[in-house]
Amino acid sequence: MRLRTRSIALEVRPSHKAKLVGILVNLRGGRSRGREGEPGYYPDVLARLPTCHFLSLCVFESADYDPTLVIEANYDGDSGPFWACLQHLVGDELREALRCCKRPLDHSGKLYDSITEPGSRRDPAPFLECHVMRPKAFFHGNRGMPRDRILAEASLANAVQDRLGNGEAGRDKTAEELREGLRTELMPKFPWLAEKPKPRIPLGETALDWLKLAAALFLFLHLCLVPGAVIAGLIGDGKHALLLGAASVAMWAVFNKFRKPLEGVSTTRPGLLLSRLVSNAHIVLAVLAALFLFSWPIVAAGNVLALDLEWSAAWKNSARQLGWGIGWLMLFILPGLLVWMRYLERHDSSQEAPQTDPVMLRQMVELEDWIPQNHMASVVSLRPNIPRRLVAYVGTLLIHLALRAAVRDGYLGSMRTIHCAHWAFINNGSRMLFLSNFDLSWEAYFDDFIEKAHEGVTAIWGGSVGFPPTTMLIEDGAAHGRAFKRWARHSMSPTRFWVSAYPDLTVDQIERNNRIANGLCARRLSPKAANAWAGDL
């Protein structure tokens, strides 16, 4: 069953903001169990939302725009049953919250009226489904793990620990003997141990992930080949070589000048992006070779249809055009795009000390660090120029596809704290929404980003208003740790209502429980595999 991540963003009438916040606070206080205001622990909610992993409601407010209500949901399976269960659980509260929102100007306006009119008992789920947004990029830490499986494996791991707690179970036994003994003893309580675990990520899904990434790269690079191929069709090779040589020398001279960071703002060595390309030259060459081979038949067919060439001549002509196209791509177009972006970076504004409302900051701090997990909600405005918007959209898409294809073990590189995170563009793409469910404190979470993934963070958020100065798309930016934290905190809002299906489990614990369960499901393990399994106990 596939984990889905969805969000809804609705504009709120400013005069009703305080009322809406009160509705969400009462919803949290009225349903919490244990300490008042303790986030994450809502047994009644979770029992009636059997597919929910994480659910949050928050209100963003800023002097630059009217308040915005954001609903985030991470759940297994189809959307219809989830929203139906949610309305059955908190339908009255959702209806009151919608009455605080603005009437939409699109086709859902009449539906909004029928739900929010005085005395109405209409279900809000159809309206919510009209405004559900698919994220532009998302990351699932324990990918391929439905909620039932996570909870079942956690219960199994606790039973194993209870059995080992008396100190008798593992005495004078090999790892395989210990495993077989535990399996036999726990089988009556956990009959699913007799079944072979289903693969977390099916082969077809893996192939589709890589195909989507390859298709996106192919399309982008293929478009970049067009200028060189067109020039090759207009002039001969001799003149073409002179033109490309002169243009590339001039462009690389400008590139070498522009790539140098501004004094006083750089925290990373210059030319990081270029050095990454050089150090991974074998990958770059492989991508270019694949691009050539896949494009060759397409261009040859175009030559046959457009120029009425014979196939033998078309193959030669298309190879020539692609060769020149790749030359222009590597020597002129990509450096030119980087120079253009560097020009924009040098004229960007940034915020060294953005103002954070002390009341909002106190509310955020009060709701954090109650349990091993935390929730973060952020909205930032994007810079108005078209190139920066394109970088934000395209960069987010490519990073998303790369993460889906390359990350298979539940961890984002060496970062082992992210359960579910996603990015979405709201208000016609003028602002970017980021929502994350993560382990440990907010400070530790951002330290992880700064130390281990600041290039990716800079690529995604570099086009945002007030973001720390960047260099060549991925350098600096989030590497300015203190400035980045202040800017991020400024963009955040308190999460008024938040539910976690497994509030005591970290990403690492879920993966560990999965390894323990898989080991007990196996009929037999080799001594080496059994020792590795025992290391997780």
Residue pairs with C-beta under 8 A, 6 or more apart in sequence:
1 51
1 76
1 77
1 146
2 76
2 77
3 53
3 74
3 75
3 76
3 140
3 143
3 144
3 145
3 146
3 420
4 73
4 74
4 75
4 76
4 77
4 79
5 72
5 73
5 74
5 135
5 138
5 140
5 420
5 422
6 72
6 73
6 75
6 79
6 132
6 133
6 134
6 135
7 70
7 71
7 72
7 73
7 132
7 133
7 135
7 422
7 424
7 433
7 435
8 69
8 70
8 71
8 128
8 131
8 132
8 133
9 68
9 69
9 70
9 131
9 133
9 424
9 426
9 427
9 433
10 68
10 69
10 98
10 101
10 102
10 104
10 131
11 66
11 67
11 68
11 69
11 101
11 102
12 20
12 59
12 66
12 67
12 68
12 69
12 100
12 101
12 102
13 66
13 100
13 101
13 102
14 66
14 67
16 99
16 100
16 101
17 59
17 61
17 67
17 100
19 100
20 59
20 67
20 69
20 97
20 100
20 101
21 59
21 496
23 93
23 96
23 97
23 100
24 57
24 58
24 59
24 97
24 496
24 497
25 496
27 57
27 90
27 93
27 496
27 497
28 37
28 39
28 496
28 497
28 498
29 36
29 37
31 42
31 44
31 45
32 38
32 41
32 42
33 41
33 42
33 43
33 44
34 41
35 370
37 366
37 367
38 370
38 371
39 367
39 370
39 371
39 375
39 495
39 498
39 500
40 370
40 371
40 373
40 498
40 499
40 500
40 503
41 371
41 503
42 499
45 52
45 55
45 89
45 90
45 499
46 52
46 499
46 501
48 85
48 88
48 89
49 55
49 75
49 82
49 85
49 86
49 89
49 499
50 85
50 147
50 148
51 75
51 76
51 77
51 81
51 82
51 85
51 146
51 147
52 73
52 74
52 75
52 82
52 147
52 499
52 501
53 74
53 75
53 76
53 147
53 419
53 420
53 437
53 500
53 501
54 72
54 73
54 74
54 375
54 419
54 420
54 437
54 498
54 499
54 500
54 501
55 72
55 73
55 74
55 75
55 86
55 497
55 498
55 499
56 70
56 71
56 72
56 375
56 377
56 435
56 437
56 495
56 497
56 498
56 499
57 69
57 70
57 71
57 72
57 97
57 495
57 496
57 497
57 498
58 69
58 70
58 72
58 377
58 493
58 494
58 495
58 496
58 497
59 67
59 68
59 69
59 70
59 493
59 496
60 67
60 68
60 70
60 377
60 379
60 493
61 67
61 68
61 493
62 379
64 381
65 427
65 431
66 102
68 379
68 426
69 97
69 100
69 101
70 377
70 379
70 433
70 435
71 128
72 377
72 422
72 435
73 82
73 86
74 420
74 437
75 82
76 146
76 147
76 148
79 129
79 132
80 129
83 125
83 128
83 129
83 132
84 125
86 94
86 125
86 128
87 94
87 123
87 124
87 125
87 128
91 123
91 124
91 125
94 124
94 128
95 115
95 116
95 120
95 122
95 124
98 112
98 115
98 116
98 124
98 127
99 116
101 112
103 109
103 112
103 113
104 112
104 131
107 130
108 127
108 130
108 131
111 126
111 127
111 130
112 127
114 120
114 122
115 122
115 123
115 124
115 127
133 424
133 426
134 424
135 422
135 423
135 424
136 393
136 396
136 397
136 400
136 423
136 424
136 425
137 396
137 397
137 399
137 400
137 403
137 422
137 423
137 460
138 400
138 420
138 421
138 422
138 423
139 403
139 407
139 412
139 418
139 420
139 421
139 422
140 419
140 420
141 410
141 411
141 412
141 416
141 417
141 418
141 419
141 420
141 507
141 510
142 150
142 410
142 419
142 507
142 510
142 511
142 514
143 200
143 201
143 407
143 408
143 410
144 199
144 200
144 201
145 200
145 410
145 510
145 514
147 501
147 502
150 501
150 502
150 505
150 510
150 513
151 501
151 502
152 190
152 192
152 517
153 510
153 513
153 514
153 516
153 517
154 502
154 505
154 509
154 510
154 513
155 190
156 186
156 190
156 193
156 513
156 516
156 517
156 520
157 509
157 512
157 513
157 516
157 517
159 186
159 189
159 190
160 182
160 186
160 516
160 520
160 537
161 537
163 169
163 182
163 185
163 186
164 170
164 537
169 178
169 181
169 182
170 178
170 537
173 181
174 527
174 530
175 527
175 530
175 531
175 533
175 534
176 524
176 525
176 527
176 530
178 534
179 519
179 520
179 525
179 530
179 533
179 534
182 520
183 193
183 520
186 193
186 520
187 193
187 194
192 521
193 517
193 520
193 521
194 521
195 521
196 521
197 517
197 518
197 521
201 408
206 405
206 408
209 401
209 404
209 405
210 405
212 401
212 404
212 405
213 398
213 401
213 402
213 404
213 405
214 290
216 397
216 398
216 401
217 287
217 398
218 291
218 294
220 394
220 398
221 287
221 291
221 329
222 291
222 295
224 325
224 329
224 333
224 334
225 291
225 295
225 322
225 325
225 326
225 328
225 329
226 325
227 325
227 328
227 333
228 244
228 321
228 324
228 325
228 326
228 327
228 328
228 329
228 333
229 299
229 321
229 322
229 324
229 325
231 240
231 243
231 324
231 328
232 240
232 320
232 321
232 323
232 324
232 325
233 321
235 243
237 320
240 324
244 324
244 327
244 328
244 331
244 332
247 331
247 332
248 331
248 332
248 335
251 331
251 332
251 335
251 336
251 339
252 331
252 335
254 335
254 339
255 335
255 338
255 339
258 338
258 339
258 342
258 343
258 346
259 270
259 271
259 274
259 338
259 342
259 471
259 472
260 270
261 268
261 270
261 471
261 475
261 476
262 346
262 469
262 471
265 468
265 469
265 476
265 480
266 471
266 475
266 476
267 476
267 479
267 480
268 471
268 475
268 476
268 479
270 471
270 475
271 472
272 455
272 471
272 472
272 474
272 475
273 338
273 472
273 473
273 474
273 475
274 472
277 284
288 326
288 330
291 326
292 322
292 323
292 326
295 322
296 315
296 318
296 319
296 322
299 318
299 321
299 322
300 311
300 314
300 315
300 317
300 318
301 314
302 318
303 309
303 313
303 314
303 317
303 318
304 310
304 311
304 314
307 314
307 317
309 317
338 472
338 473
340 387
341 387
341 391
341 472
341 473
342 471
342 472
344 385
344 387
344 388
345 469
345 470
345 471
345 472
348 383
348 467
348 469
348 470
349 465
349 466
350 466
350 467
350 468
350 469
350 483
351 466
351 486
351 487
351 490
352 483
352 486
353 486
354 466
354 486
354 487
354 490
355 490
356 486
356 489
356 490
360 493
360 494
361 489
363 494
364 489
364 492
364 493
364 494
367 494
367 495
367 498
368 374
368 441
368 442
369 441
371 500
371 503
371 504
372 439
372 440
372 503
372 504
372 505
372 506
373 419
373 437
373 438
373 439
373 500
373 503
373 506
374 437
374 438
374 439
374 440
374 441
374 442
374 445
375 435
375 436
375 437
375 438
375 495
375 498
376 434
376 435
376 436
376 438
376 442
376 445
376 492
376 495
377 434
377 435
377 492
377 493
377 495
378 433
378 434
378 435
378 488
378 491
378 492
378 493
379 426
379 431
379 432
379 433
379 434
379 491
379 493
380 431
380 432
380 434
380 461
380 464
380 465
380 466
380 467
380 491
381 430
381 431
381 464
381 465
382 388
382 389
382 392
382 425
382 429
382 430
382 431
382 432
382 463
382 464
382 465
383 389
383 463
383 464
383 465
388 462
388 463
389 429
389 463
391 459
391 462
391 463
391 473
392 432
392 460
392 462
392 463
392 464
393 425
393 429
395 459
395 460
395 473
396 423
396 460
399 456
399 459
399 460
403 412
407 413
409 511
410 507
410 510
410 511
411 507
411 511
412 418
412 453
413 452
413 453
414 452
415 448
415 449
415 452
415 453
416 439
416 506
416 507
416 508
416 511
417 438
417 439
417 440
417 444
417 445
417 448
417 506
417 507
418 436
418 437
418 438
418 439
418 507
419 437
419 438
419 439
419 507
420 436
420 437
421 434
421 435
421 436
421 437
421 438
422 434
422 435
422 436
423 432
423 433
423 434
423 460
424 432
424 433
425 431
425 432
425 433
426 432
426 433
432 461
432 464
436 445
437 500
438 445
439 445
439 506
439 507
439 508
440 506
443 485
446 484
446 485
446 488
447 481
449 457
449 478
450 457
450 478
450 479
450 481
450 484
450 485
454 477
454 478
454 479
454 484
455 474
455 475
456 474
457 477
457 478
457 484
458 470
458 473
458 474
458 475
458 476
458 477
458 478
458 479
459 473
459 474
461 467
461 477
461 478
462 470
462 473
462 474
462 477
466 487
466 490
467 477
467 484
467 487
468 476
468 477
468 478
468 480
468 483
468 484
468 487
469 476
469 477
469 480
470 476
470 477
471 477
477 484
478 484
502 510
505 513
512 536
515 533
515 536
516 533
516 536
516 537
519 525
519 529
519 530
519 533
519 536
525 533
